[in-house]
Amino acid sequence: MSSTEARELRLIWKGPVSQFMRDTSPEIDLEGALSSGKTTACLWKVFFSLQANPGIHWYIGRYGDGETQTKIRPAWEAVLRQAGAAWTWNAKENSYDFPNDSRCYAFGLKSPDERSRYSKIRGMGVSGIYLDQSEELPEDMGLELRGRLRQPGFAHQLIFSPNPQNVTHWLADQFPEANTIEGRKYYAVSLYDNAHHLPPDFIVTQERTYPPEHAKYRSVILGKRGVNVTGDPVYKGAFTRRLHTGLNLYDPRAVLLESIDFGKRHPCIVWAQETYTGGLRVLGGLLGQNLFLDDFLQAVVQTRQDWFGDVIGRQTCCDPAGSHQNSQGTRFNGVDLLRKSGFAPVWKENSNAPDVRLACIESLSAHMRRREPNGAEAFLVESDPARWQRVSVEGMQADGFVTDALEAGYVWDVHDVSVGNKQVRKAKKDGWFEHGMNALEYIELNFGALRASQAEQARSLAKRRAQQSRLPRILPGELWG
């Protein structure tokens, strides 16, 4: 296709996008909210490079070929038409060829045969790669792409443009928000950065749907990493951020409850207190990001002292998995490490059973629907952002992981599980939001409404004693005849 129409085209880039358009970093991660214009900006950046560097080769696409054909190629051709560019489609090479000998390949990377996973890009040598919706891309494929930047004579650049993901995504590891890795640059693009290209009422509608207190506000409006999960929230209809959050909830006269989940590389602690009338106050917590448990516990001990000082009493519960030998990166199990750090944890062996976890969820939901005699909500979460921290090797960063999980991040799994020939609903194991929620469930199970009453404990003790009394007595020497 060619175009001879003369035209004047005025392009406006604002905020982070304007910096991105001039950025020559070898690798760029341009993350942005839906409708933030990140795909359009990336395609124009590719076009400018093709025009300014005769003979350069680029690749553009998405992981799936269908999405590349129906989403990326139409958007790319719209850019070419706006620019009045001349080009031809090379069906043999799956490329757009330009009069200055530049070339832009466009096809999906996913191979239909898993045994030849990299077959579509093996042998391809280009100077630039742009991968749209990069959150779909497996990490190993992202690593493989770097080996395709080998066309001589030109500067090389790899561009990702995913929707904002949670901090556990591999792109978050490779492109930290602080831009601490040389040669790699991370940008976050908000809806406001693209307001001049959007209908007047679009942002207003999105702000009403996702107000600042909503868990998805960061990702959907600000284009920053955070809650970006799909599914039916576990506490939908029970938890309301406006009702169930409050400031300065800690009571120095009450016992401090703490619960630890040994999540693989994401250990978590949540602190809470019970009120005298049976309410639950969730006071704060820490969530480790790619940390071993022993490193995490150092931050826990210091933070507990800073936040709560010398408490009148402290009770600790934990994940029963920590009492087993497991892969914590040390020779000790989780409970061993807790005891070495001055904790005295208790746990229930069946804490992680699906029916037990469901009972905890239902009990916590009941708290959220109840009020105390003084009219206060029976369930409240500390609203001070400083009381919720994500801990990594780079330090501590405010992260409302519990409130976000309660509102939207902790969702039901699409598959039920069978318990005693009955189908039981279970929460999704997402590798992030589950840890704060599991810690909260352990508090409810060990110290809350689900714990055994004194009468139940007495009946259990009497039952064990009765069983022991029925055992045959063996006199000394009887074992040897």
C-alpha positions in Angstrom: 0.0 0.0 0.0 1.2 3.5 -0.7 0.0 7.0 0.1 0.7 10.2 -1.8 -1.7 12.4 0.2 0.1 15.4 1.8 -1.1 16.2 5.3 0.0 17.8 8.5 -0.3 15.6 11.6 0.0 17.0 15.1 0.7 14.5 17.9 0.5 15.4 21.5 2.3 13.3 24.2 1.9 14.2 27.9 3.4 13.1 31.2 5.3 9.8 31.3 4.4 9.1 27.6 6.4 12.2 26.4 9.4 10.9 28.3 8.9 7.4 26.9 8.8 8.6 23.3 12.4 10.1 23.8 13.8 7.2 25.9 16.5 5.2 24.3 17.0 2.7 27.2 17.7 -0.8 25.9 14.6 -2.1 27.7 11.4 -0.3 28.6 8.2 -1.4 30.5 5.4 1.0 29.7 2.6 0.0 32.0 -0.7 1.8 31.9 -4.4 1.8 32.7 -6.9 0.7 30.1 -7.5 3.5 27.6 -4.3 5.2 28.7 -3.0 5.2 25.1 0.1 3.1 25.8 -0.4 0.8 22.7 -0.8 3.8 20.4 2.3 5.5 21.8 4.4 2.4 21.4 3.3 1.9 17.8 4.2 5.5 16.9 7.6 5.0 18.6 8.2 2.0 16.4 7.1 4.0 13.3 9.4 6.9 14.0 12.3 4.4 14.4 11.5 2.7 11.1 11.4 6.0 9.3 14.6 7.5 10.9 16.7 4.4 10.4 16.7 3.0 6.8 17.1 -0.7 6.8 16.2 -1.3 10.5 14.1 -4.3 11.4 11.4 -4.3 14.1 8.9 -6.9 15.4 5.5 -6.0 16.8 2.8 -8.3 18.2 1.2 -10.1 21.0 1.7 -13.5 22.5 -1.3 -15.0 20.6 -1.4 -14.8 16.8 -5.2 -14.3 16.8 -4.9 -11.2 19.0 -2.0 -9.9 16.8 -4.1 -10.2 13.7 -7.2 -8.7 15.1 -5.8 -6.1 17.5 -2.2 -5.1 16.8 -2.2 -5.2 13.0 -5.3 -3.0 12.6 -4.0 -0.5 15.2 -0.6 -0.5 13.4 -2.2 0.1 10.0 -4.2 3.0 11.4 -0.9 4.6 12.5 0.5 4.1 9.0 -2.5 5.7 7.4 -2.4 8.6 9.8 1.3 9.1 9.0 0.6 8.8 5.2 3.3 6.2 5.0 4.0 4.0 2.0 4.3 0.2 2.7 3.6 -3.2 1.3 2.6 -6.4 3.1 5.1 -9.2 2.6 3.0 -12.4 3.2 6.0 -14.6 2.9 7.8 -12.9 5.8 4.8 -11.7 7.7 6.2 -8.2 7.5 5.5 -4.6 6.5 8.2 -3.5 4.1 8.9 0.2 3.6 10.6 2.0 0.7 13.7 2.8 2.8 14.3 -0.9 3.2 13.1 -0.9 6.8 10.9 -3.8 7.8 8.4 -4.5 10.6 7.4 -8.2 11.4 3.9 -8.8 12.8 2.8 -12.2 14.1 1.9 -13.9 17.3 4.7 -15.6 19.3 2.7 -18.6 20.7 3.5 -21.8 18.9 0.7 -24.4 18.4 3.2 -27.1 19.3 4.6 -26.9 22.8 7.6 -29.0 21.7 8.7 -26.2 19.4 7.9 -23.4 21.8 10.3 -20.9 20.3 10.0 -21.9 16.7 8.4 -18.7 15.6 11.3 -16.5 16.7 14.3 -18.8 16.3 16.3 -17.4 13.4 14.8 -13.9 13.6 17.2 -11.1 14.1 15.9 -7.6 14.7 16.9 -4.3 16.3 13.6 -3.6 18.0 10.8 -5.6 19.6 7.5 -4.3 20.8 5.3 -6.8 22.7 1.7 -5.5 23.5 -0.3 -6.9 26.5 2.9 -8.3 27.8 1.3 -9.7 31.0 0.2 -12.6 28.8 3.8 -13.5 27.9 5.4 -16.3 29.9 8.7 -15.3 31.6 10.8 -17.8 29.6 9.5 -16.3 26.3 10.5 -12.8 27.6 14.0 -14.0 28.2 14.1 -15.7 24.7 13.2 -12.4 23.0 16.3 -10.7 24.3 18.3 -13.1 22.2 16.5 -11.9 19.0 17.9 -8.4 19.3 21.0 -9.0 17.1 20.6 -7.0 13.9 24.0 -5.2 13.4 24.5 -1.5 12.8 21.5 -0.2 14.9 20.7 0.5 18.5 18.6 -2.2 20.1 15.4 -1.8 22.1 12.9 -4.1 23.8 9.5 -2.6 24.7 6.8 -4.2 26.8 3.4 -2.6 27.4 1.3 -4.7 29.8 -1.7 -3.7 31.8 -0.6 -3.1 35.4 -0.1 -6.4 37.3 0.5 -7.3 40.9 4.1 -7.1 42.3 4.4 -10.9 41.9 4.5 -10.8 38.1 7.8 -11.5 36.5 7.8 -8.0 34.8 7.7 -6.4 38.3 10.9 -8.3 39.2 12.7 -7.3 36.0 11.4 -3.7 36.0 11.2 -2.5 39.6 9.3 0.7 40.3 12.4 2.4 41.6 14.2 1.8 38.3 17.2 0.3 40.1 18.4 -2.0 37.3 20.7 -0.3 34.8 19.4 -0.4 31.2 15.8 -1.0 32.2 13.1 1.7 32.6 9.6 1.4 34.1 6.8 3.9 33.4 3.3 4.1 34.8 0.7 5.8 32.6 -2.6 7.0 34.1 -5.9 7.8 32.5 -5.2 11.5 33.1 -2.1 11.3 30.9 -4.4 10.5 28.0 -7.3 12.7 28.9 -6.9 14.8 25.7 -7.7 11.7 23.6 -10.7 10.4 25.5 -14.4 11.4 25.5 -15.2 14.1 28.1 -17.2 11.8 30.3 -15.1 8.7 30.1 -12.8 9.5 33.1 -15.7 10.7 35.2 -17.4 7.4 34.6 -14.3 5.5 35.5 -13.8 7.5 38.7 -17.3 6.8 39.8 -16.8 3.1 39.2 -13.3 3.0 40.9 -13.1 5.9 43.5 -9.8 6.5 45.2 -10.7 4.1 48.1 -11.4 1.2 45.7 -8.8 -1.6 45.6 -8.5 -1.3 41.8 -8.1 2.5 41.7 -4.3 2.2 41.4 -4.4 -0.1 38.4 -7.5 1.1 36.6 -7.1 4.8 37.1 -3.5 5.5 37.9 -2.0 2.7 35.8 0.2 1.6 38.7 0.8 -2.0 40.0 -1.8 -3.4 42.3 -5.0 -5.4 42.4 -5.6 -6.7 38.9 -7.5 -9.9 39.4 -10.8 -11.2 38.0 -13.3 -13.3 39.9 -16.0 -13.0 42.5 -14.7 -11.4 45.7 -14.9 -13.7 48.7 -16.3 -10.9 50.9 -18.5 -9.3 48.3 -21.6 -8.0 50.0 -20.0 -8.3 53.5 -17.0 -6.0 53.4 -17.4 -2.3 52.6 -14.3 -0.2 52.8 -16.2 2.9 53.9 -17.8 1.1 56.8 -15.1 -1.4 57.8 -12.0 0.8 58.1 -11.0 3.1 60.9 -8.1 5.1 62.2 -6.0 4.4 65.3 -7.7 1.2 66.3 -4.9 -0.1 68.6 -5.9 -0.4 72.3 -2.8 -0.7 74.6 -5.0 -2.2 77.3 -5.9 -5.3 75.2 -3.9 -8.4 74.3 -2.2 -8.2 70.9 -3.0 -11.1 68.6 -0.6 -12.0 65.8 -0.9 -14.5 63.0 1.8 -15.7 60.6 1.4 -17.3 57.2 4.5 -19.0 55.9 3.8 -18.2 52.2 6.5 -19.4 49.9 8.8 -16.4 49.5 5.9 -14.2 50.6 5.6 -14.7 54.4 3.0 -12.6 56.1 2.0 -11.4 59.5 -1.2 -9.7 60.6 -1.8 -8.1 64.0 -5.3 -7.8 65.6 -7.2 -7.4 68.8 -10.5 -8.5 70.2 -12.8 -6.0 71.8 -14.5 -6.7 75.1 -17.8 -7.1 73.3 -16.5 -9.6 70.7 -15.5 -7.3 67.9 -12.3 -7.7 65.8 -9.9 -4.9 65.1 -7.3 -5.7 62.4 -4.4 -3.4 63.3 -1.8 -3.8 60.6 0.6 -6.2 58.9 3.6 -7.0 56.8 3.8 -9.0 53.6 7.2 -10.2 52.4 8.1 -9.9 48.7 10.6 -12.6 47.7 12.0 -12.9 51.2 13.1 -15.9 53.3 11.3 -16.3 56.6 14.3 -15.6 58.8 14.9 -12.3 57.0 11.2 -11.4 57.2 11.1 -12.1 61.0 13.8 -9.5 61.7 11.5 -6.8 60.1 8.6 -8.2 62.1 10.2 -8.0 65.5 11.4 -4.4 64.9 8.1 -3.3 63.4 6.1 -4.7 66.2 8.1 -2.8 68.8 7.9 0.4 66.8 4.1 0.2 66.3 2.9 -1.3 69.6 5.7 -1.0 72.1 5.6 -3.2 75.2 2.2 -4.9 75.1 0.5 -6.2 78.2 0.1 -9.6 76.5 0.8 -11.2 73.2 -0.6 -14.4 71.6 0.7 -15.9 68.4 -0.8 -18.4 65.9 0.6 -19.6 62.7 0.1 -21.8 59.6 0.3 -25.4 60.6 2.5 -26.0 57.5 5.3 -24.3 59.4 5.5 -27.2 61.9 6.6 -29.5 59.1 9.9 -29.8 57.4 9.6 -27.7 54.3 11.4 -25.5 51.8 11.9 -22.2 53.7 15.5 -21.9 52.4 17.0 -23.0 55.8 17.6 -26.2 57.7 14.8 -25.3 60.2 11.1 -25.4 59.7 8.9 -22.3 60.1 8.0 -23.0 63.8 11.7 -23.5 64.7 12.5 -20.1 63.2 9.6 -18.4 65.0 10.7 -19.8 68.4 14.3 -18.7 67.7 13.0 -15.2 67.2 11.0 -15.2 70.5 7.6 -16.3 69.3 5.5 -19.0 71.1 3.1 -20.0 68.3 0.0 -22.2 68.5 -1.8 -23.7 65.6 -4.5 -26.2 64.6 -3.5 -29.0 62.3 -6.6 -28.8 60.2 -6.4 -25.0 59.6 -5.9 -25.3 55.8 -8.7 -27.9 55.2 -11.2 -26.4 52.7 -14.2 -26.8 55.0 -12.3 -25.3 57.9 -11.2 -22.3 55.8 -14.7 -21.9 54.5 -16.0 -21.8 58.1 -13.5 -19.1 59.0 -14.6 -17.1 56.0 -18.2 -17.4 57.0 -17.4 -16.4 60.6 -15.4 -13.3 59.5 -18.3 -12.4 57.2 -20.6 -12.6 60.2 -18.4 -10.1 62.0 -18.7 -7.7 59.1 -22.5 -7.8 59.3 -22.7 -7.2 63.0 -22.5 -4.1 65.2 -21.3 -3.9 68.8 -23.5 -2.6 71.7 -22.0 0.9 71.3 -23.0 1.0 67.7 -19.5 0.6 66.2 -18.9 -2.0 63.5 -17.8 -5.3 64.9 -15.1 -5.7 62.3 -12.7 -2.8 61.5 -9.4 -2.6 59.6 -6.8 0.0 60.4 -7.0 2.7 57.6 -3.6 4.3 58.3 -1.5 3.3 55.2 1.7 3.3 57.2 0.3 0.3 59.2 0.4 -2.0 56.1 3.8 -2.6 54.6 5.3 -4.7 51.8 8.8 -5.8 52.8 11.5 -6.6 50.2 15.3 -6.4 49.9 14.8 -2.8 48.7 13.0 -1.8 52.0 9.5 -1.3 53.1 6.7 0.3 51.1 3.1 1.0 52.0 0.7 -1.6 50.6 -2.9 -2.1 51.7 -2.8 -5.8 50.9 -5.4 -6.8 53.5 -8.0 -4.1 52.7 -7.4 -4.6 48.9 -7.9 -8.4 49.4 -11.1 -8.0 51.4 -12.5 -5.7 48.8 -11.5 -7.3 45.5 -8.2 -9.2 45.6 -9.3 -12.4 47.4 -11.7 -14.2 45.0 -13.4 -17.5 44.8 -11.8 -20.3 42.7 -13.8 -21.3 39.7 -13.5 -24.9 40.8 -15.1 -26.3 44.0 -13.4 -29.1 46.0 -14.9 -32.3 47.3 -14.9 -32.8 51.1 -16.7 -35.8 52.4 -18.5 -36.3 49.1 -19.8 -32.7 49.3 -18.7 -29.9 47.0 -17.2 -27.1 49.0 -16.4 -23.6 47.7 -12.8 -22.6 48.1 -10.9 -19.3 47.8 -8.4 -19.0 44.9 -4.7 -19.5 45.7 -3.3 -16.5 43.9 0.2 -16.4 45.6 -0.3 -12.9 47.0 -3.6 -11.8 48.5 -4.2 -15.2 50.0 -1.4 -14.8 52.5 -3.0 -11.8 54.4 -6.4 -13.5 54.3 -5.0 -16.9 55.5 -3.4 -15.1 58.5 -6.7 -13.4 59.3 -8.4 -16.8 59.1 -5.9 -18.3 61.5 -6.7 -15.5 64.0 -10.4 -16.3 63.8 -9.8 -20.1 64.1 -7.4 -19.9 67.0 -8.6 -16.9 69.0 -12.0 -15.9 67.6 -15.6 -17.3 67.4 -14.4 -20.6 66.0 -12.2 -21.5 68.9 -13.5 -24.2 71.3 -15.4 -22.9 74.3 -14.4 -23.9 77.9 -17.2 -26.4 78.0 -16.1 -27.9 74.6 -12.5 -28.1 75.9 -13.7 -29.8 79.1 -15.7 -32.4 77.1 -12.8 -33.1 74.8 -10.5 -33.6 77.8 -13.0 -35.9 79.5 -13.3 -37.9 76.3 -9.5 -38.3 76.0 -9.3 -39.4 79.7 -12.1 -41.9 79.2 -10.3 -43.4 76.2 -7.1 -43.7 78.2 -8.9 -45.4 81.0 -10.2 -48.1 78.7 -6.7 -49.0 77.6 -5.4 -52.3 79.1 -2.9 -51.7 81.9 0.4 -53.4 81.5 2.3 -54.3 84.6 6.1 -54.1 84.8 7.6 -57.2 83.3 4.5 -58.2 81.3 6.1 -57.1 78.0 8.8 -59.7 78.4 6.5 -62.4 79.7 
